[in-house]
Amino acid sequence: MRRVFVSLLSLGLMTAGSLPAQTNHLDLKGKQIKLAILGVAGWLPSKLPSDMFPEFARYAKEKYGYDVTCTYADAPFGALFQKAAASLATKSNEYSLIVSDSQWLGAFTEPGWIVKLDPIIKSDPVLSKLQWYNPVLETSYMEYPDNSGQHVALPQETDVEALFVRKDLFQDPKEREAYKQLTGNDLPQTFEDWEKVDFDEFAKISKFFTRPDKNLYGTVFQHSKEYDFQSMYVYPFMWSMGGEFWDPKTHDTEGYLDTDINAKAMEYQKTFVQYEPPGALNYGIAENIDAFTQGKTATSIMWAAVGLAMITDQNRDKVMVVPPPGIKQADGTIKRLYCIGGQAWVVNN
């Protein structure tokens, strides 16, 4: 992590004209460096580099002999792109490194606002030898255009959706017996049990725990129209049911998004609103976290990256994290195709 951060800092300085882009050595000894990061407000992984910066500054001083300071600015997901784009479009050096949602890489690359990293990655002794643990890291967080092999970013935080479950409810003998009598099935107890749960069974579970008189609801998604909250929760239904929203080669959406199977997927997803807290149609990340941590829901589909917010000192022993539900196929298998979240680092050009 430290060495990659060093390389990122070097990238920013090299592209500012300190050294030719092909060099693999940047001598910063004795220099005063200012680093400015723009990240996502209220998003722990985005703020983490700033929180860790004192440690990095000590490391840089001890190993490379330069002093470095850091400023951090942020904006909510729904406003971050505009904030970054407004600055980059003026060729401002206001921000050195920007935390970019993965779907923004094209919008930042096409105008020439960010550094194309391949020449520098190849010349860097660490970055050139990195072996990413899965090819999806490169295709999702580094590459533009799609399938081009051209790198314009580095992974900042990788993420997937997971199901957070209240063990205190699911392991309660009375709840287990009541659910067994009602449905003939057992409440899932282990990670392996949850691997076998499809959305039909999840609907039964969610209905079982929906008790408005006790301010308890079966689950919570994100349905807000702001940013991509709703789309990230409807795509898994579409994909797992066999739908698609575009042709990845031509980028055409007509005939892909407007299909009967996608319409059915959207209707199916909508049925879960009845098992969610009042006002759930306006929920984003923060509201989802609040509903779960305040004990209002038995489960929550949420990004794994906010696990530290979902699992608090108060509920730490009562929560488990398991695979989210999928769609049962004709052969009896369960298909889970969920969204990849997370962000990338981009370097101001």
C-alpha positions as CSV (number, residue, x, y, z in Angstrom):
1,M,0.0,0.0,0.0
2,R,2.7,2.5,1.0
3,R,4.8,1.7,-2.2
4,V,1.8,2.0,-4.4
5,F,1.0,5.4,-2.8
6,V,4.6,6.4,-3.4
7,S,4.2,5.5,-7.1
8,L,0.9,7.4,-7.3
9,L,2.6,10.5,-5.8
10,S,5.4,10.1,-8.3
11,L,2.9,9.8,-11.2
12,G,1.4,13.1,-10.2
13,L,4.7,14.9,-9.9
14,M,6.1,13.5,-13.2
15,T,3.0,14.5,-15.2
16,A,3.3,18.0,-13.7
17,G,6.6,18.3,-15.6
18,S,9.2,17.5,-13.0
19,L,10.6,14.7,-15.1
20,P,10.1,13.1,-18.5
21,A,7.3,10.5,-18.4
22,Q,9.6,7.6,-19.3
23,T,11.8,8.0,-16.3
24,N,11.6,5.4,-13.5
25,H,13.4,7.4,-10.8
26,L,12.2,10.6,-9.2
27,D,14.6,12.1,-6.7
28,L,12.5,14.1,-4.2
29,K,15.1,14.3,-1.4
30,G,14.9,17.6,0.4
31,K,11.8,18.8,-1.4
32,Q,8.5,20.0,0.0
33,I,5.6,18.2,-1.6
34,K,1.9,19.1,-1.4
35,L,-0.7,16.5,-2.2
36,A,-4.4,17.3,-2.6
37,I,-6.9,14.5,-2.7
38,L,-10.6,14.8,-3.7
39,G,-12.8,11.9,-2.4
40,V,-16.3,10.8,-1.6
41,A,-18.0,12.4,1.4
42,G,-19.2,10.0,4.1
43,W,-17.4,7.1,2.4
44,L,-14.9,5.4,4.7
45,P,-12.6,3.9,2.0
46,S,-12.3,7.2,0.3
47,K,-11.4,9.0,3.6
48,L,-8.9,6.3,4.6
49,P,-5.9,7.6,2.6
50,S,-6.3,11.0,4.3
51,D,-6.6,9.4,7.8
52,M,-3.5,7.3,7.0
53,F,-1.5,10.2,5.7
54,P,0.6,11.0,8.8
55,E,2.0,7.4,8.6
56,F,2.7,7.9,4.9
57,A,4.4,11.2,5.5
58,R,6.7,9.6,8.1
59,Y,7.5,6.8,5.7
60,A,8.3,9.2,2.8
61,K,10.6,11.3,5.1
62,E,12.5,8.3,6.4
63,K,12.8,6.4,3.1
64,Y,13.0,9.1,0.5
65,G,14.0,12.2,2.5
66,Y,11.2,14.6,1.5
67,D,8.4,16.3,3.4
68,V,4.9,15.9,2.2
69,T,1.6,17.4,3.3
70,C,-1.9,16.5,2.3
71,T,-5.2,18.3,2.0
72,Y,-8.5,16.5,1.6
73,A,-11.7,17.7,0.1
74,D,-14.8,15.7,-0.7
75,A,-18.4,15.7,-2.0
76,P,-21.3,13.2,-1.9
77,F,-21.5,10.6,-4.6
78,G,-24.2,12.5,-6.4
79,A,-22.1,15.7,-6.6
80,L,-18.5,14.4,-6.8
81,F,-18.3,14.0,-10.5
82,Q,-19.4,17.6,-11.1
83,K,-17.0,18.9,-8.5
84,A,-14.1,17.0,-10.1
85,A,-15.0,17.8,-13.7
86,A,-15.4,21.5,-13.0
87,S,-11.9,21.6,-11.6
88,L,-10.3,19.4,-14.3
89,A,-11.9,21.2,-17.1
90,T,-10.1,24.4,-16.2
91,K,-6.8,22.6,-16.1
92,S,-6.6,23.5,-12.4
93,N,-4.0,21.8,-10.2
94,E,-6.5,22.1,-7.3
95,Y,-6.5,18.3,-6.9
96,S,-3.5,15.9,-7.4
97,L,-5.4,12.7,-7.0
98,I,-9.1,12.1,-7.4
99,V,-11.1,9.2,-6.2
100,S,-13.2,8.3,-9.3
101,D,-16.2,6.0,-9.3
102,S,-15.3,3.3,-11.8
103,Q,-18.0,4.3,-14.3
104,W,-16.5,7.8,-14.7
105,L,-13.1,6.7,-16.2
106,G,-14.3,7.4,-19.8
107,A,-15.7,10.8,-19.0
108,F,-12.4,11.8,-17.4
109,T,-10.2,10.2,-20.1
110,E,-11.9,11.5,-23.3
111,P,-11.2,15.2,-22.7
112,G,-7.6,14.5,-21.7
113,W,-8.2,15.4,-18.1
114,I,-6.3,12.5,-16.5
115,V,-3.0,10.8,-17.0
116,K,-2.8,7.7,-19.2
117,L,-0.7,5.5,-17.1
118,D,0.7,2.7,-19.3
119,P,4.1,4.3,-20.1
120,I,4.7,5.1,-16.5
121,I,3.4,1.8,-15.1
122,K,5.8,0.0,-17.5
123,S,8.7,2.1,-16.2
124,D,7.9,1.8,-12.5
125,P,9.7,-1.1,-10.8
126,V,6.8,-1.9,-8.5
127,L,3.7,-1.1,-10.6
128,S,5.1,-3.0,-13.6
129,K,5.4,-6.2,-11.6
130,L,2.1,-6.1,-9.7
131,Q,0.0,-9.2,-10.2
132,W,-3.6,-8.3,-9.5
133,Y,-5.4,-11.1,-7.7
134,N,-8.2,-11.1,-10.3
135,P,-8.5,-9.8,-13.9
136,V,-11.7,-7.9,-12.9
137,L,-9.6,-5.4,-11.0
138,E,-8.0,-4.2,-14.2
139,T,-11.1,-4.3,-16.4
140,S,-13.3,-2.6,-13.7
141,Y,-11.0,0.0,-12.1
142,M,-8.1,0.6,-14.5
143,E,-9.1,0.2,-18.1
144,Y,-10.5,2.5,-20.7
145,P,-11.9,2.0,-23.3
146,D,-13.5,-1.3,-22.3
147,N,-11.4,-4.4,-23.3
148,S,-8.6,-2.1,-24.7
149,G,-5.9,-3.1,-22.2
150,Q,-5.2,0.7,-21.8
151,H,-4.8,1.8,-18.2
152,V,-6.0,5.2,-17.0
153,A,-6.4,4.5,-13.3
154,L,-5.4,2.4,-10.4
155,P,-7.7,0.6,-7.9
156,Q,-8.5,2.6,-4.8
157,E,-11.2,0.4,-3.3
158,T,-12.8,-2.8,-4.6
159,D,-16.3,-3.6,-3.6
160,V,-19.2,-5.9,-4.0
161,E,-22.7,-6.1,-2.5
162,A,-23.2,-8.4,0.4
163,L,-26.0,-9.4,2.8
164,F,-25.8,-8.3,6.4
165,V,-27.8,-10.5,8.7
166,R,-28.9,-10.1,12.4
167,K,-27.8,-13.4,14.0
168,D,-29.7,-12.6,17.2
169,L,-32.9,-12.9,15.2
170,F,-32.0,-15.8,12.9
171,Q,-30.5,-17.9,15.7
172,D,-33.3,-17.3,18.2
173,P,-34.9,-20.7,18.9
174,K,-38.4,-19.2,19.0
175,E,-38.0,-17.5,15.6
176,R,-36.5,-20.6,14.1
177,E,-39.4,-22.7,15.3
178,A,-42.0,-20.2,14.2
179,Y,-40.5,-19.9,10.7
180,K,-40.3,-23.7,10.4
181,Q,-44.0,-24.1,11.3
182,L,-45.0,-21.3,8.9
183,T,-43.0,-22.2,5.8
184,G,-41.7,-25.8,6.4
185,N,-38.1,-24.5,5.9
186,D,-35.3,-23.7,8.3
187,L,-34.0,-20.2,8.8
188,P,-30.5,-20.0,7.3
189,Q,-27.8,-20.3,10.0
190,T,-24.5,-20.5,8.3
191,F,-22.7,-19.0,5.3
192,E,-23.3,-22.2,3.5
193,D,-27.0,-22.1,4.2
194,W,-27.2,-18.6,2.7
195,E,-25.5,-19.8,-0.4
196,K,-28.7,-21.9,-1.1
197,V,-31.1,-19.0,-0.6
198,D,-32.8,-17.6,-3.7
199,F,-35.0,-14.5,-3.9
200,D,-38.2,-16.5,-3.5
201,E,-37.0,-17.9,-0.1
202,F,-35.6,-14.4,0.8
203,A,-39.0,-13.0,0.2
204,K,-40.5,-15.5,2.7
205,I,-37.8,-14.6,5.2
206,S,-38.3,-10.9,4.7
207,K,-42.1,-11.2,5.1
208,F,-41.7,-13.3,8.2
209,F,-39.6,-10.6,9.9
210,T,-41.7,-7.6,8.8
211,R,-43.5,-6.5,11.9
212,P,-44.5,-2.8,11.7
213,D,-46.1,-2.9,15.1
214,K,-42.6,-3.6,16.5
215,N,-40.8,-1.3,14.1
216,L,-39.1,-4.3,12.6
217,Y,-38.9,-5.0,8.8
218,G,-37.5,-7.9,6.8
219,T,-34.9,-6.2,4.7
220,V,-33.7,-2.9,3.3
221,F,-32.3,-2.0,-0.2
222,Q,-31.6,1.4,-1.8
223,H,-34.2,2.9,-4.1
224,S,-33.3,6.6,-4.2
225,K,-33.4,8.3,-7.6
226,E,-30.2,10.1,-6.7
227,Y,-27.0,8.9,-8.4
228,D,-27.0,5.1,-9.0
229,F,-28.6,3.9,-5.8
230,Q,-31.7,2.2,-7.4
231,S,-29.9,0.9,-10.5
232,M,-27.3,-0.9,-8.3
233,Y,-30.2,-2.8,-6.7
234,V,-32.2,-3.6,-9.8
235,Y,-29.4,-4.8,-12.0
236,P,-28.8,-8.0,-9.9
237,F,-32.4,-9.0,-10.6
238,M,-32.1,-8.3,-14.3
239,W,-28.8,-10.0,-14.8
240,S,-29.6,-13.0,-12.6
241,M,-32.8,-13.5,-14.5
242,G,-31.0,-13.4,-17.8
243,G,-31.4,-9.8,-18.8
244,E,-28.9,-7.2,-20.0
245,F,-29.0,-3.4,-20.4
246,W,-26.7,-3.0,-23.4
247,D,-24.5,-4.5,-26.0
248,P,-21.0,-4.1,-24.5
249,K,-19.5,-4.0,-28.0
250,T,-21.8,-1.5,-29.7
251,H,-23.1,0.2,-26.5
252,D,-26.6,0.0,-27.9
253,T,-29.4,-0.2,-25.3
254,E,-32.4,-0.6,-27.6
255,G,-33.5,-4.2,-27.7
256,Y,-31.4,-4.9,-24.6
257,L,-32.8,-2.7,-21.8
258,D,-36.4,-2.6,-23.1
259,T,-37.2,-6.3,-22.8
260,D,-39.9,-8.3,-21.1
261,I,-37.4,-10.0,-18.9
262,N,-36.0,-6.7,-17.6
263,A,-39.6,-5.5,-17.0
264,K,-40.3,-8.6,-15.0
265,A,-37.0,-8.2,-13.0
266,M,-38.0,-4.6,-12.1
267,E,-41.5,-5.7,-11.0
268,Y,-39.9,-8.5,-8.9
269,Q,-37.5,-6.1,-7.2
270,K,-40.4,-3.7,-6.5
271,T,-42.2,-6.4,-4.5
272,F,-39.6,-6.2,-1.8
273,V,-40.5,-2.6,-0.9
274,Q,-43.4,-4.0,1.2
275,Y,-40.8,-5.6,3.5
276,E,-38.8,-2.4,3.9
277,P,-39.1,0.5,6.4
278,P,-41.4,3.4,5.6
279,G,-39.7,5.9,3.3
280,A,-37.4,3.2,1.8
281,L,-38.1,4.6,-1.7
282,N,-35.9,7.5,-0.8
283,Y,-33.1,5.4,0.8
284,G,-29.5,5.7,-0.2
285,I,-26.4,4.4,1.5
286,A,-26.7,6.4,4.7
287,E,-30.4,5.6,5.3
288,N,-29.7,1.9,4.6
289,I,-26.9,1.9,7.2
290,D,-29.1,3.7,9.8
291,A,-32.0,1.3,9.3
292,F,-29.9,-1.7,9.9
293,T,-27.7,-0.4,12.7
294,Q,-30.7,1.0,14.6
295,G,-32.3,-2.5,14.6
296,K,-35.1,-1.7,12.2
297,T,-34.4,-4.5,9.7
298,A,-33.5,-8.1,10.0
299,T,-31.2,-8.0,6.9
300,S,-29.6,-5.4,4.6
301,I,-28.1,-5.7,1.1
302,M,-25.2,-3.3,1.4
303,W,-21.7,-2.7,0.0
304,A,-19.1,-4.7,1.8
305,A,-16.9,-1.6,2.0
306,V,-19.1,0.0,4.6
307,G,-18.8,-3.1,6.9
308,L,-17.3,-1.0,9.6
309,A,-20.3,1.2,9.6
310,M,-22.8,-1.7,9.5
311,I,-21.0,-3.7,12.2
312,T,-20.7,-1.4,15.3
313,D,-19.5,-1.9,18.8
314,Q,-23.1,-2.4,19.8
315,N,-24.1,-5.0,17.3
316,R,-20.7,-6.6,16.6
317,D,-21.6,-10.0,18.1
318,K,-25.1,-10.0,16.4
319,V,-24.2,-9.6,12.8
320,M,-22.9,-12.0,10.1
321,V,-22.1,-11.2,6.4
322,V,-23.2,-13.7,3.8
323,P,-23.8,-13.9,0.0
324,P,-26.9,-12.0,-1.1
325,P,-29.8,-14.0,-2.7
326,G,-29.9,-15.0,-6.3
327,I,-32.4,-16.3,-8.9
328,K,-33.0,-20.1,-9.1
329,Q,-32.5,-21.4,-12.6
330,A,-34.3,-24.2,-14.4
331,D,-31.6,-26.7,-13.4
332,G,-32.0,-25.8,-9.7
333,T,-28.8,-23.8,-9.5
334,I,-28.8,-20.3,-8.1
335,K,-27.5,-17.5,-10.3
336,R,-26.0,-14.4,-8.6
337,L,-24.9,-11.6,-10.8
338,Y,-24.4,-8.5,-8.7
339,C,-22.8,-5.1,-9.3
340,I,-19.2,-4.3,-8.8
341,G,-18.8,-1.2,-6.8
342,G,-15.6,0.6,-5.6
343,Q,-13.5,3.4,-6.9
344,A,-10.3,4.1,-8.7
345,W,-7.5,6.6,-8.3
346,V,-7.0,9.0,-11.2
347,V,-4.1,11.5,-11.6
348,N,-4.7,15.0,-12.7
349,N,-3.1,15.7,-16.0
